[in-house]
Amino acid sequence: MPTYLYWGEDTYRLSKAVQALHQQVLDPAWQSFNADKIEVFAGSEGTAQVVQGLTQAMTPPFGMGERLVWFVNPLIGSTADRLAEFERTLPVLPPTCHLLLTQTTKPDGRSKLTKLLQKQAHVQEFALIPPWKTDQILQRVKQAAQELDVPLTQAAGEQLADAVGNDTRRLYGELEKLKLYGLSATLSTQRIGVDVVQKLVLSTTQNSLQLAEAIRQGKTDQALGLVAELLSLNEPSLKIVATLTRQFRTWLWVKLMVTSGEQDERVIARAAEVGNPKRIYFLKQAVQFVSPGQLRQTLGCLLELEVALKQGEDARSVLSAKVVEMSQMCQLNQNSGPKRLDSKRLAKTGEVMDI
């Protein structure tokens, strides 16, 4: 099938698939003649680009190998004016010419062009694993380690999964580093253990989890210190928020199930989307002295924080203010009725520590 549709937020895996397709269909000596990459714009200009690219796709390859025409973001915006062009071209596309369409966002399933591609193209999704699905992340680590021939112990794999989270690009980069380290004479016949991973792989995800713990325990000073550390390591602020949201949502589900009287740890694990039911014992201990209301308010605060960051507010100041607010929420007992704090007032009046 000479037509391909690749989409998904995991840009590293998507780019690897594109690279593999290049190597499969193009002759390196004739690649400059037979490879075209077109970033499609919106409106009539984008339609003209599509027409030009489809015309190029109908042209036989020059020299050896085959031809590849690559459209970037061709399904964003209105695609009705491009439908006729694809309907006319796809059925008669020469077998030596390949058409590739890629984008990070999910194609609109209601679009007639999307439905056409689903019927006539090879569609492949490259979705990021949700950060709270730790069992799937661990499985991805094992698959990548096997692919790169990196001998990891079970504990080392778990540590690496905790450190990189769902960042596939970083996962492969860290595995390449561990592979080079493992080629040394001292480790040539041994598996790489957790101590090596702890030394070589910076665990920013673990620090974000430590931040969640500090907030839950109401340790404001420690939480602010962790915020400063994460930002100094250039950890993306939205990634910090995603980790916090995952952890507080898990705590909330566990607390709600325990409060309702549920005792079966497997049932609680399914509700909280925890891969290992043995973790439920420790999660129950963690939420023992925090109320469902406090956890709900904290999630609301995290939503406000995400909106503020996406609107362009300064990451350091807004993170610091919200960390103070959430820490004080968790300090209040259940009967006192947690009160919302004005984070903007805290930042302006200097009640937030200067970090």
BALOBA-1460 file (C-alpha; in Angstrom, 3 decimals):
// residues 355
<rec num="1" residu="m" x="0.000" y="0.000" z="0.000"/>
<rec num="2" residu="p" x="1.813" y="3.197" z="-1.177"/>
<rec num="3" residu="t" x="-0.095" y="5.621" z="1.104"/>
<rec num="4" residu="y" x="0.686" y="6.075" z="4.810"/>
<rec num="5" residu="l" x="-0.874" y="8.157" z="7.586"/>
<rec num="6" residu="y" x="1.246" y="8.497" z="10.744"/>
<rec num="7" residu="w" x="-0.064" y="10.537" z="13.668"/>
<rec num="8" residu="g" x="0.497" y="10.902" z="17.407"/>
<rec num="9" residu="e" x="2.207" y="12.962" z="20.100"/>
<rec num="10" residu="d" x="5.157" y="10.585" z="20.460"/>
<rec num="11" residu="t" x="7.245" y="12.506" z="17.947"/>
<rec num="12" residu="y" x="10.337" y="10.371" z="18.551"/>
<rec num="13" residu="r" x="8.700" y="7.090" z="17.539"/>
<rec num="14" residu="l" x="6.928" y="8.839" z="14.670"/>
<rec num="15" residu="s" x="10.201" y="10.266" z="13.345"/>
<rec num="16" residu="k" x="11.830" y="6.830" z="13.632"/>
<rec num="17" residu="a" x="9.011" y="5.346" z="11.540"/>
<rec num="18" residu="v" x="9.448" y="8.078" z="8.933"/>
<rec num="19" residu="q" x="13.186" y="7.414" z="8.849"/>
<rec num="20" residu="a" x="12.553" y="3.677" z="8.401"/>
<rec num="21" residu="l" x="10.202" y="4.390" z="5.489"/>
<rec num="22" residu="h" x="12.850" y="6.601" z="3.894"/>
<rec num="23" residu="q" x="15.405" y="3.812" z="4.119"/>
<rec num="24" residu="q" x="12.919" y="1.294" z="2.758"/>
<rec num="25" residu="v" x="11.817" y="3.084" z="-0.399"/>
<rec num="26" residu="l" x="14.614" y="5.538" z="-1.315"/>
<rec num="27" residu="d" x="17.969" y="4.841" z="-2.880"/>
<rec num="28" residu="p" x="20.557" y="6.963" z="-0.985"/>
<rec num="29" residu="a" x="22.304" y="7.965" z="-4.200"/>
<rec num="30" residu="w" x="19.059" y="9.291" z="-5.729"/>
<rec num="31" residu="q" x="17.332" y="10.556" z="-2.569"/>
<rec num="32" residu="s" x="17.685" y="14.260" z="-3.417"/>
<rec num="33" residu="f" x="15.762" y="13.647" z="-6.669"/>
<rec num="34" residu="n" x="13.020" y="11.375" z="-5.307"/>
<rec num="35" residu="a" x="12.213" y="12.737" z="-1.812"/>
<rec num="36" residu="d" x="9.898" y="15.722" z="-1.271"/>
<rec num="37" residu="k" x="8.805" y="17.130" z="2.094"/>
<rec num="38" residu="i" x="5.907" y="19.603" z="2.054"/>
<rec num="39" residu="e" x="4.676" y="21.415" z="5.198"/>
<rec num="40" residu="v" x="1.052" y="22.155" z="4.368"/>
<rec num="41" residu="f" x="-0.339" y="25.561" z="5.362"/>
<rec num="42" residu="a" x="-3.957" y="26.443" z="6.023"/>
<rec num="43" residu="g" x="-6.331" y="27.864" z="3.430"/>
<rec num="44" residu="s" x="-5.919" y="28.118" z="-0.322"/>
<rec num="45" residu="e" x="-2.127" y="28.136" z="-0.071"/>
<rec num="46" residu="g" x="-2.220" y="24.724" z="1.587"/>
<rec num="47" residu="t" x="-4.568" y="23.390" z="-1.088"/>
<rec num="48" residu="a" x="-2.139" y="24.523" z="-3.784"/>
<rec num="49" residu="q" x="0.670" y="22.756" z="-1.945"/>
<rec num="50" residu="v" x="-1.393" y="19.547" z="-1.812"/>
<rec num="51" residu="v" x="-2.097" y="19.721" z="-5.549"/>
<rec num="52" residu="q" x="1.596" y="20.241" z="-6.252"/>
<rec num="53" residu="g" x="2.599" y="17.341" z="-3.986"/>
<rec num="54" residu="l" x="0.064" y="14.941" z="-5.446"/>
<rec num="55" residu="t" x="1.230" y="15.840" z="-8.942"/>
<rec num="56" residu="q" x="4.784" y="15.091" z="-7.835"/>
<rec num="57" residu="a" x="3.629" y="11.765" z="-6.376"/>
<rec num="58" residu="m" x="2.290" y="10.753" z="-9.802"/>
<rec num="59" residu="t" x="5.715" y="11.339" z="-11.359"/>
<rec num="60" residu="p" x="7.849" y="8.176" z="-11.829"/>
<rec num="61" residu="p" x="11.038" y="8.093" z="-9.742"/>
<rec num="62" residu="f" x="14.258" y="9.352" z="-11.277"/>
<rec num="63" residu="g" x="17.113" y="6.883" z="-11.409"/>
<rec num="64" residu="m" x="17.223" y="4.019" z="-8.917"/>
<rec num="65" residu="g" x="14.883" y="3.415" z="-5.999"/>
<rec num="66" residu="e" x="11.358" y="4.757" z="-5.571"/>
<rec num="67" residu="r" x="9.736" y="8.143" z="-4.899"/>
<rec num="68" residu="l" x="8.435" y="9.464" z="-1.548"/>
<rec num="69" residu="v" x="6.261" y="12.572" z="-1.105"/>
<rec num="70" residu="w" x="5.827" y="13.591" z="2.532"/>
<rec num="71" residu="f" x="2.998" y="15.913" z="3.636"/>
<rec num="72" residu="v" x="3.329" y="17.456" z="7.145"/>
<rec num="73" residu="n" x="0.029" y="18.466" z="8.827"/>
<rec num="74" residu="p" x="-2.195" y="18.043" z="5.741"/>
<rec num="75" residu="l" x="-5.339" y="17.287" z="7.790"/>
<rec num="76" residu="i" x="-5.349" y="20.337" z="10.066"/>
<rec num="77" residu="g" x="-8.118" y="22.851" z="9.390"/>
<rec num="78" residu="s" x="-10.682" y="22.607" z="6.617"/>
<rec num="79" residu="t" x="-9.895" y="19.733" z="4.247"/>
<rec num="80" residu="a" x="-13.062" y="19.710" z="2.120"/>
<rec num="81" residu="d" x="-11.338" y="21.567" z="-0.723"/>
<rec num="82" residu="r" x="-8.570" y="18.940" z="-0.788"/>
<rec num="83" residu="l" x="-10.836" y="15.889" z="-0.789"/>
<rec num="84" residu="a" x="-11.361" y="15.803" z="-4.559"/>
<rec num="85" residu="e" x="-7.619" y="15.892" z="-5.214"/>
<rec num="86" residu="f" x="-6.964" y="12.909" z="-2.933"/>
<rec num="87" residu="e" x="-9.958" y="10.988" z="-4.334"/>
<rec num="88" residu="r" x="-8.587" y="11.433" z="-7.839"/>
<rec num="89" residu="t" x="-4.971" y="10.554" z="-7.002"/>
<rec num="90" residu="l" x="-4.968" y="7.757" z="-4.395"/>
<rec num="91" residu="p" x="-6.549" y="5.007" z="-6.538"/>
<rec num="92" residu="v" x="-4.068" y="5.553" z="-9.400"/>
<rec num="93" residu="l" x="-0.917" y="6.190" z="-7.354"/>
<rec num="94" residu="p" x="1.955" y="4.273" z="-9.035"/>
<rec num="95" residu="p" x="3.374" y="1.390" z="-6.977"/>
<rec num="96" residu="t" x="6.842" y="2.976" z="-7.182"/>
<rec num="97" residu="c" x="5.589" y="6.237" z="-5.602"/>
<rec num="98" residu="h" x="4.764" y="6.519" z="-1.902"/>
<rec num="99" residu="l" x="2.643" y="9.172" z="-0.198"/>
<rec num="100" residu="l" x="3.236" y="9.875" z="3.504"/>
<rec num="101" residu="l" x="1.042" y="12.114" z="5.682"/>
<rec num="102" residu="t" x="2.096" y="12.931" z="9.265"/>
<rec num="103" residu="q" x="0.744" y="15.072" z="12.103"/>
<rec num="104" residu="t" x="0.841" y="15.122" z="15.891"/>
<rec num="105" residu="t" x="-2.886" y="15.705" z="16.450"/>
<rec num="106" residu="k" x="-5.562" y="13.080" z="15.945"/>
<rec num="107" residu="p" x="-7.273" y="13.350" z="12.543"/>
<rec num="108" residu="d" x="-10.906" y="14.431" z="12.638"/>
<rec num="109" residu="g" x="-12.892" y="11.219" z="12.319"/>
<rec num="110" residu="r" x="-15.875" y="13.147" z="10.908"/>
<rec num="111" residu="s" x="-13.863" y="14.431" z="7.941"/>
<rec num="112" residu="k" x="-14.508" y="12.711" z="4.605"/>
<rec num="113" residu="l" x="-10.801" y="12.957" z="3.816"/>
<rec num="114" residu="t" x="-9.932" y="11.141" z="7.047"/>
<rec num="115" residu="k" x="-12.460" y="8.403" z="6.240"/>
<rec num="116" residu="l" x="-10.963" y="8.071" z="2.761"/>
<rec num="117" residu="l" x="-7.453" y="7.685" z="4.179"/>
<rec num="118" residu="q" x="-8.631" y="5.129" z="6.727"/>
<rec num="119" residu="k" x="-9.859" y="2.998" z="3.829"/>
<rec num="120" residu="q" x="-6.995" y="3.461" z="1.387"/>
<rec num="121" residu="a" x="-3.933" y="4.203" z="3.550"/>
<rec num="122" residu="h" x="-1.836" y="2.383" z="6.108"/>
<rec num="123" residu="v" x="-2.749" y="4.253" z="9.328"/>
<rec num="124" residu="q" x="-0.440" y="4.037" z="12.345"/>
<rec num="125" residu="e" x="-0.821" y="5.819" z="15.683"/>
<rec num="126" residu="f" x="2.135" y="6.937" z="17.812"/>
<rec num="127" residu="a" x="0.443" y="7.942" z="21.058"/>
<rec num="128" residu="l" x="2.286" y="8.824" z="24.247"/>
<rec num="129" residu="i" x="1.659" y="6.487" z="27.143"/>
<rec num="130" residu="p" x="-0.252" y="8.395" z="29.859"/>
<rec num="131" residu="p" x="2.247" y="9.165" z="32.652"/>
<rec num="132" residu="w" x="0.107" y="7.424" z="35.276"/>
<rec num="133" residu="k" x="0.162" y="4.060" z="33.412"/>
<rec num="134" residu="t" x="3.432" y="2.994" z="34.969"/>
<rec num="135" residu="d" x="3.039" y="-0.663" z="33.965"/>
<rec num="136" residu="q" x="2.893" y="0.284" z="30.276"/>
<rec num="137" residu="i" x="5.877" y="2.616" z="30.664"/>
<rec num="138" residu="l" x="7.855" y="-0.223" z="32.265"/>
<rec num="139" residu="q" x="6.904" y="-2.511" z="29.395"/>
<rec num="140" residu="r" x="8.099" y="0.120" z="26.899"/>
<rec num="141" residu="v" x="11.416" y="0.325" z="28.777"/>
<rec num="142" residu="k" x="11.852" y="-3.450" z="28.549"/>
<rec num="143" residu="q" x="11.063" y="-3.454" z="24.827"/>
<rec num="144" residu="a" x="13.484" y="-0.602" z="24.114"/>
<rec num="145" residu="a" x="16.223" y="-2.235" z="26.207"/>
<rec num="146" residu="q" x="15.779" y="-5.483" z="24.287"/>
<rec num="147" residu="e" x="15.797" y="-3.602" z="20.973"/>
<rec num="148" residu="l" x="19.077" y="-1.846" z="21.815"/>
<rec num="149" residu="d" x="20.532" y="-4.959" z="23.503"/>
<rec num="150" residu="v" x="20.970" y="-3.286" z="26.897"/>
<rec num="151" residu="p" x="21.014" y="-5.937" z="29.677"/>
<rec num="152" residu="l" x="19.030" y="-4.413" z="32.560"/>
<rec num="153" residu="t" x="17.992" y="-6.057" z="35.786"/>
<rec num="154" residu="q" x="14.313" y="-5.835" z="36.766"/>
<rec num="155" residu="a" x="15.091" y="-3.213" z="39.425"/>
<rec num="156" residu="a" x="17.179" y="-1.191" z="36.965"/>
<rec num="157" residu="g" x="14.330" y="-1.212" z="34.453"/>
<rec num="158" residu="e" x="11.889" y="0.015" z="37.092"/>
<rec num="159" residu="q" x="14.292" y="2.783" z="38.141"/>
<rec num="160" residu="l" x="14.747" y="3.874" z="34.526"/>
<rec num="161" residu="a" x="10.969" y="3.909" z="33.995"/>
<rec num="162" residu="d" x="10.553" y="6.113" z="37.071"/>
<rec num="163" residu="a" x="13.309" y="8.437" z="35.862"/>
<rec num="164" residu="v" x="12.234" y="9.043" z="32.252"/>
<rec num="165" residu="g" x="8.469" y="8.593" z="32.499"/>
<rec num="166" residu="n" x="6.752" y="8.541" z="29.094"/>
<rec num="167" residu="d" x="9.496" y="10.543" z="27.336"/>
<rec num="168" residu="t" x="10.457" y="8.077" z="24.587"/>
<rec num="169" residu="r" x="13.215" y="10.253" z="23.156"/>
<rec num="170" residu="r" x="14.931" y="10.492" z="26.529"/>
<rec num="171" residu="l" x="14.423" y="6.757" z="27.133"/>
<rec num="172" residu="y" x="16.406" y="5.831" z="24.037"/>
<rec num="173" residu="g" x="19.059" y="8.426" z="24.815"/>
<rec num="174" residu="e" x="19.552" y="7.090" z="28.340"/>
<rec num="175" residu="l" x="19.651" y="3.496" z="27.072"/>
<rec num="176" residu="e" x="22.372" y="4.437" z="24.580"/>
<rec num="177" residu="k" x="24.334" y="5.944" z="27.485"/>
<rec num="178" residu="l" x="23.869" y="2.807" z="29.592"/>
<rec num="179" residu="k" x="24.869" y="0.627" z="26.656"/>
<rec num="180" residu="l" x="28.159" y="2.488" z="26.274"/>
<rec num="181" residu="y" x="28.778" y="2.177" z="29.999"/>
<rec num="182" residu="g" x="27.977" y="-1.530" z="29.880"/>
<rec num="183" residu="l" x="30.603" y="-2.120" z="27.180"/>
<rec num="184" residu="s" x="33.325" y="-1.411" z="29.717"/>
<rec num="185" residu="a" x="35.483" y="-4.337" z="30.798"/>
<rec num="186" residu="t" x="33.986" y="-4.475" z="34.281"/>
<rec num="187" residu="l" x="30.422" y="-4.918" z="33.006"/>
<rec num="188" residu="s" x="30.985" y="-6.855" z="29.791"/>
<rec num="189" residu="t" x="29.501" y="-10.040" z="31.248"/>
<rec num="190" residu="q" x="27.104" y="-8.525" z="33.797"/>
<rec num="191" residu="r" x="23.645" y="-7.030" z="33.724"/>
<rec num="192" residu="i" x="23.325" y="-3.332" z="34.486"/>
<rec num="193" residu="g" x="21.952" y="-2.890" z="37.993"/>
<rec num="194" residu="v" x="19.860" y="-0.249" z="39.688"/>
<rec num="195" residu="d" x="22.926" y="1.404" z="41.245"/>
<rec num="196" residu="v" x="24.331" y="2.196" z="37.788"/>
<rec num="197" residu="v" x="21.017" y="3.653" z="36.614"/>
<rec num="198" residu="q" x="20.789" y="5.833" z="39.720"/>
<rec num="199" residu="k" x="24.280" y="7.218" z="39.064"/>
<rec num="200" residu="l" x="23.931" y="7.856" z="35.338"/>
<rec num="201" residu="v" x="20.256" y="8.775" z="34.835"/>
<rec num="202" residu="l" x="18.889" y="11.996" z="36.293"/>
<rec num="203" residu="s" x="15.530" y="11.192" z="37.865"/>
<rec num="204" residu="t" x="13.489" y="14.356" z="37.368"/>
<rec num="205" residu="t" x="10.231" y="12.379" z="37.392"/>
<rec num="206" residu="q" x="11.178" y="10.993" z="40.795"/>
<rec num="207" residu="n" x="11.833" y="14.541" z="42.015"/>
<rec num="208" residu="s" x="8.369" y="15.530" z="40.799"/>
<rec num="209" residu="l" x="6.918" y="12.651" z="42.816"/>
<rec num="210" residu="q" x="8.916" y="13.853" z="45.813"/>
<rec num="211" residu="l" x="7.348" y="17.266" z="45.216"/>
<rec num="212" residu="a" x="3.893" y="15.672" z="45.341"/>
<rec num="213" residu="e" x="4.800" y="13.972" z="48.629"/>
<rec num="214" residu="a" x="6.048" y="17.244" z="50.131"/>
<rec num="215" residu="i" x="2.838" y="19.036" z="49.119"/>
<rec num="216" residu="r" x="0.632" y="16.264" z="50.526"/>
<rec num="217" residu="q" x="2.493" y="16.404" z="53.835"/>
<rec num="218" residu="g" x="2.221" y="20.195" z="53.951"/>
<rec num="219" residu="k" x="6.017" y="20.670" z="53.899"/>
<rec num="220" residu="t" x="6.045" y="24.022" z="52.134"/>
<rec num="221" residu="d" x="9.766" y="24.766" z="52.450"/>
<rec num="222" residu="q" x="10.762" y="21.372" z="51.088"/>
<rec num="223" residu="a" x="8.262" y="21.648" z="48.227"/>
<rec num="224" residu="l" x="9.577" y="25.070" z="47.203"/>
<rec num="225" residu="g" x="13.116" y="23.734" z="47.250"/>
<rec num="226" residu="l" x="12.112" y="20.892" z="44.937"/>
<rec num="227" residu="v" x="10.416" y="23.352" z="42.571"/>
<rec num="228" residu="a" x="13.634" y="25.367" z="42.408"/>
<rec num="229" residu="e" x="15.671" y="22.197" z="41.778"/>
<rec num="230" residu="l" x="13.400" y="20.984" z="38.998"/>
<rec num="231" residu="l" x="13.379" y="24.327" z="37.207"/>
<rec num="232" residu="s" x="17.158" y="24.653" z="37.527"/>
<rec num="233" residu="l" x="17.414" y="21.296" z="35.727"/>
<rec num="234" residu="n" x="15.251" y="22.722" z="32.905"/>
<rec num="235" residu="e" x="12.402" y="20.348" z="33.682"/>
<rec num="236" residu="p" x="9.341" y="21.517" z="31.651"/>
<rec num="237" residu="s" x="6.804" y="23.114" z="33.982"/>
<rec num="238" residu="l" x="3.870" y="21.397" z="32.270"/>
<rec num="239" residu="k" x="5.572" y="18.035" z="32.760"/>
<rec num="240" residu="i" x="5.861" y="18.782" z="36.486"/>
<rec num="241" residu="v" x="2.142" y="19.586" z="36.565"/>
<rec num="242" residu="a" x="1.316" y="16.358" z="34.695"/>
<rec num="243" residu="t" x="3.226" y="14.278" z="37.250"/>
<rec num="244" residu="l" x="1.565" y="16.071" z="40.165"/>
<rec num="245" residu="t" x="-1.883" y="15.643" z="38.614"/>
<rec num="246" residu="r" x="-1.306" y="11.942" z="38.058"/>
<rec num="247" residu="q" x="-0.178" y="11.402" z="41.647"/>
<rec num="248" residu="f" x="-2.952" y="13.416" z="43.305"/>
<rec num="249" residu="r" x="-5.589" y="11.790" z="41.108"/>
<rec num="250" residu="t" x="-4.300" y="8.354" z="42.135"/>
<rec num="251" residu="w" x="-4.409" y="9.383" z="45.813"/>
<rec num="252" residu="l" x="-7.953" y="10.712" z="45.390"/>
<rec num="253" residu="w" x="-9.213" y="7.476" z="43.835"/>
<rec num="254" residu="v" x="-7.605" y="5.389" z="46.565"/>
<rec num="255" residu="k" x="-9.049" y="7.635" z="49.288"/>
<rec num="256" residu="l" x="-12.546" y="7.529" z="47.764"/>
<rec num="257" residu="m" x="-12.481" y="3.736" z="47.481"/>
<rec num="258" residu="v" x="-11.216" y="3.330" z="51.042"/>
<rec num="259" residu="t" x="-13.806" y="5.800" z="52.345"/>
<rec num="260" residu="s" x="-16.573" y="3.855" z="50.574"/>
<rec num="261" residu="g" x="-15.505" y="0.725" z="52.451"/>
<rec num="262" residu="e" x="-13.766" y="-1.153" z="49.639"/>
<rec num="263" residu="q" x="-11.167" y="-3.595" z="50.998"/>
<rec num="264" residu="d" x="-10.108" y="-5.545" z="47.899"/>
<rec num="265" residu="e" x="-6.793" y="-4.064" z="46.758"/>
<rec num="266" residu="r" x="-7.268" y="-5.388" z="43.227"/>
<rec num="267" residu="v" x="-10.550" y="-3.508" z="42.890"/>
<rec num="268" residu="i" x="-8.951" y="-0.336" z="44.232"/>
<rec num="269" residu="a" x="-6.010" y="-0.788" z="41.852"/>
<rec num="270" residu="r" x="-8.329" y="-1.060" z="38.846"/>
<rec num="271" residu="a" x="-10.261" y="2.046" z="39.855"/>
<rec num="272" residu="a" x="-7.085" y="4.054" z="40.462"/>
<rec num="273" residu="e" x="-5.376" y="2.656" z="37.313"/>
<rec num="274" residu="v" x="-2.488" y="1.279" z="39.362"/>
<rec num="275" residu="g" x="-0.723" y="-1.564" z="37.570"/>
<rec num="276" residu="n" x="0.606" y="-3.309" z="40.672"/>
<rec num="277" residu="p" x="-2.066" y="-3.980" z="43.361"/>
<rec num="278" residu="k" x="0.717" y="-4.347" z="45.942"/>
<rec num="279" residu="r" x="1.226" y="-0.558" z="45.722"/>
<rec num="280" residu="i" x="-2.261" y="0.022" z="47.157"/>
<rec num="281" residu="y" x="-1.095" y="-0.735" z="50.714"/>
<rec num="282" residu="f" x="1.440" y="2.099" z="50.553"/>
<rec num="283" residu="l" x="-1.011" y="4.443" z="48.805"/>
<rec num="284" residu="k" x="-3.565" y="3.813" z="51.559"/>
<rec num="285" residu="q" x="-0.955" y="4.725" z="54.150"/>
<rec num="286" residu="a" x="-0.135" y="7.909" z="52.233"/>
<rec num="287" residu="v" x="-3.734" y="9.180" z="52.205"/>
<rec num="288" residu="q" x="-4.541" y="8.141" z="55.758"/>
<rec num="289" residu="f" x="-4.454" y="11.685" z="57.151"/>
<rec num="290" residu="v" x="-5.758" y="13.634" z="54.146"/>
<rec num="291" residu="s" x="-9.411" y="14.060" z="53.221"/>
<rec num="292" residu="p" x="-11.099" y="13.584" z="49.825"/>
<rec num="293" residu="g" x="-12.054" y="17.255" z="49.908"/>
<rec num="294" residu="q" x="-8.446" y="18.326" z="50.262"/>
<rec num="295" residu="l" x="-7.381" y="16.126" z="47.359"/>
<rec num="296" residu="r" x="-10.206" y="17.453" z="45.174"/>
<rec num="297" residu="q" x="-9.217" y="21.029" z="45.910"/>
<rec num="298" residu="t" x="-5.614" y="20.233" z="45.116"/>
<rec num="299" residu="l" x="-6.606" y="18.849" z="41.705"/>
<rec num="300" residu="g" x="-8.604" y="22.025" z="41.066"/>
<rec num="301" residu="c" x="-5.546" y="24.067" z="41.958"/>
<rec num="302" residu="l" x="-3.426" y="22.006" z="39.561"/>
<rec num="303" residu="l" x="-5.920" y="22.684" z="36.779"/>
<rec num="304" residu="e" x="-5.645" y="26.418" z="37.455"/>
<rec num="305" residu="l" x="-1.853" y="26.060" z="37.416"/>
<rec num="306" residu="e" x="-1.907" y="24.302" z="34.038"/>
<rec num="307" residu="v" x="-4.134" y="27.018" z="32.557"/>
<rec num="308" residu="a" x="-1.859" y="29.759" z="33.913"/>
<rec num="309" residu="l" x="1.238" y="28.130" z="32.429"/>
<rec num="310" residu="k" x="-0.424" y="27.652" z="29.051"/>
<rec num="311" residu="q" x="-1.422" y="31.321" z="29.082"/>
<rec num="312" residu="g" x="2.237" y="32.275" z="29.370"/>
<rec num="313" residu="e" x="2.597" y="33.219" z="33.043"/>
<rec num="314" residu="d" x="6.077" y="32.990" z="34.552"/>
<rec num="315" residu="a" x="6.685" y="29.343" z="35.498"/>
<rec num="316" residu="r" x="8.774" y="30.038" z="38.597"/>
<rec num="317" residu="s" x="6.390" y="32.490" z="40.223"/>
<rec num="318" residu="v" x="3.131" y="30.701" z="39.438"/>
<rec num="319" residu="l" x="4.529" y="27.280" z="40.422"/>
<rec num="320" residu="s" x="5.831" y="28.682" z="43.703"/>
<rec num="321" residu="a" x="2.537" y="30.374" z="44.505"/>
<rec num="322" residu="k" x="0.449" y="27.305" z="43.734"/>
<rec num="323" residu="v" x="2.797" y="25.018" z="45.670"/>
<rec num="324" residu="v" x="2.333" y="27.233" z="48.749"/>
<rec num="325" residu="e" x="-1.445" y="27.167" z="48.226"/>
<rec num="326" residu="m" x="-1.633" y="23.387" z="47.840"/>
<rec num="327" residu="s" x="0.697" y="22.738" z="50.775"/>
<rec num="328" residu="q" x="-1.489" y="24.869" z="53.044"/>
<rec num="329" residu="m" x="-4.586" y="23.067" z="51.767"/>
<rec num="330" residu="c" x="-3.099" y="19.757" z="52.857"/>
<rec num="331" residu="q" x="-2.108" y="21.182" z="56.267"/>
<rec num="332" residu="l" x="-5.733" y="21.853" z="57.148"/>
<rec num="333" residu="n" x="-7.681" y="19.068" z="58.794"/>
<rec num="334" residu="q" x="-10.844" y="17.665" z="57.250"/>
<rec num="335" residu="n" x="-13.228" y="19.231" z="59.762"/>
<rec num="336" residu="s" x="-11.954" y="22.769" z="59.354"/>
<rec num="337" residu="g" x="-13.106" y="22.998" z="55.755"/>
<rec num="338" residu="p" x="-10.083" y="23.858" z="53.599"/>
<rec num="339" residu="k" x="-10.078" y="27.431" z="52.384"/>
<rec num="340" residu="r" x="-8.779" y="28.534" z="49.009"/>
<rec num="341" residu="l" x="-5.839" y="30.899" z="49.071"/>
<rec num="342" residu="d" x="-5.271" y="33.728" z="46.619"/>
<rec num="343" residu="s" x="-2.040" y="32.683" z="44.933"/>
<rec num="344" residu="k" x="-1.704" y="35.965" z="43.050"/>
<rec num="345" residu="r" x="-1.950" y="37.891" z="46.314"/>
<rec num="346" residu="l" x="0.697" y="35.632" z="47.831"/>
<rec num="347" residu="a" x="3.056" y="36.296" z="44.934"/>
<rec num="348" residu="k" x="2.501" y="40.067" z="45.017"/>
<rec num="349" residu="t" x="2.835" y="40.518" z="48.762"/>
<rec num="350" residu="g" x="6.029" y="38.514" z="49.016"/>
<rec num="351" residu="e" x="4.547" y="35.721" z="51.101"/>
<rec num="352" residu="v" x="5.950" y="33.251" z="48.592"/>
<rec num="353" residu="m" x="9.600" y="32.508" z="49.236"/>
<rec num="354" residu="d" x="12.058" y="33.930" z="46.764"/>
<rec num="355" residu="i" x="13.657" y="30.865" z="45.190"/>
